Amino acid sequence: MSAVEKKHPWNVFDGVKIVAVDPPEALMAEINSAIASLEYARAPVFSNKSGAYSEFDARMADEAYKAGMASIAAGNVDEAVVSLNVALSKCPPHKTFAVAKLQSLISVTSQQLKKSLN
């Protein structure tokens, strides 16, 4: 054995990179948006293609999102949860970033509502 091998023995973790881990809420929101996106992609196969997109309305989702954010700013957490849920239900699932953002906001706002009720 050379002097280098004695100083630095091989370690199983030498090639392992440290990966930053997201908080569980962010990870769950990402998983939920991926599932919604997959379900949305498969929906036209099993249903009438013309009716598959009629239940989603991006403009209505945007208006509900704005109303939810205004309710949060005004301190009306219960109204904000309702508005954000409406926005999520109207948001097209292929807008994965928007879906994840809405799910995260709903989670945080619901936690605030639970804290205010206790």
N, C-alpha and C positions, 0 to 999 in steps of 0.2 A: 504494500500500500504506500502511496506517495503521501507527502505532507499535506497536500490539498484535500485528499480523501479523508484524512484523519480529522481535519479541522471542520469540514462541512459534510457530514454524513447525509446520504440521500434521505429525503422525507417524502412521504406519500402526498403531502399537501403542497409541494413545491410548485406545481403547475396550476394550482387552483387560484382563480381570480376571485376577489371579493366583489360580490354583487350587492348593490343597495336593494333592500327589501322595502316594498311599499307597505303602508299600514293595511291591516286587514280590510278596512272599509273600501279603500281604493282598489284592492285586489278583487273583492267581491263585485264591485261596480263594473270593473273591467270584464270579469267572467260573465256577469249578467248581460252586459252589452254584447258580448260575443255570442251568447246563447240567443239573444233576441235577433241579432243579425242573421244567424244561421236559420232560425225559425222563419224569419222574413224571406230569406232566400228560397226556402223550401215551400212556402205557402202557395205560390202560384201553381205549383205542380198538383196540389190537392184541391184547389178551389178554382172558381171562375176567375180567370185572369183580369177581366174588366172590373170586378168588384174587389179585387185584392188590395187595391191602393186607395179605395174610396174612404176608408175609415181614418186615414191619416191626413192631416192638414197642417202643413208647416207654418202657415201664417197664424192659424188658431193656436198652435203650440207656442209660437213666439209671443203672441199676445198674453197667453196664460203665464208664460215664464216672466214677462215684464210685470204682470200683476202680482205674481208671487214675490218677486224681488222688491216691489214697492211695499208689499205687506211686511216683508222682513224689515225693511228700513223704517216702517211705521211702528214696528214692534208687535204686529198682529201675527204671531207665529202659527196659530191654528188656521187662519185664512191662507197663509203662505203655503202650508202643507197641502191644502185642498187645491190651490192654483197650480202648484208644482206637479201634483199628481195628474191634473188635467193636461198640463203641458206634456208630461211623459206619455200619457195615453194617446195624444194626438201627434206626437213626434214620429216621423218616419224612422223605422228601425235601422235603415241603412246609414243614418246619420249617427254613427256609433259614438263620436265624441260628444255630441249633444245629449244622447241617451245616458252616457256615463256621467256627464256633468249634472244632469237632472237627478239621476239616482243618488249621486253623492250629496247634492243639495237637500234632497228629500230625507236622506239619512241624518244629516246634521241637524236639519230643522226639526225632525221628529224627536231627536234626542233633546233638543232645547225645549220642545213642548212637554216632554215627559218630565224634565227637570223643573219646569215652571208649575206643573201640576202637583208635584210632591212637596 
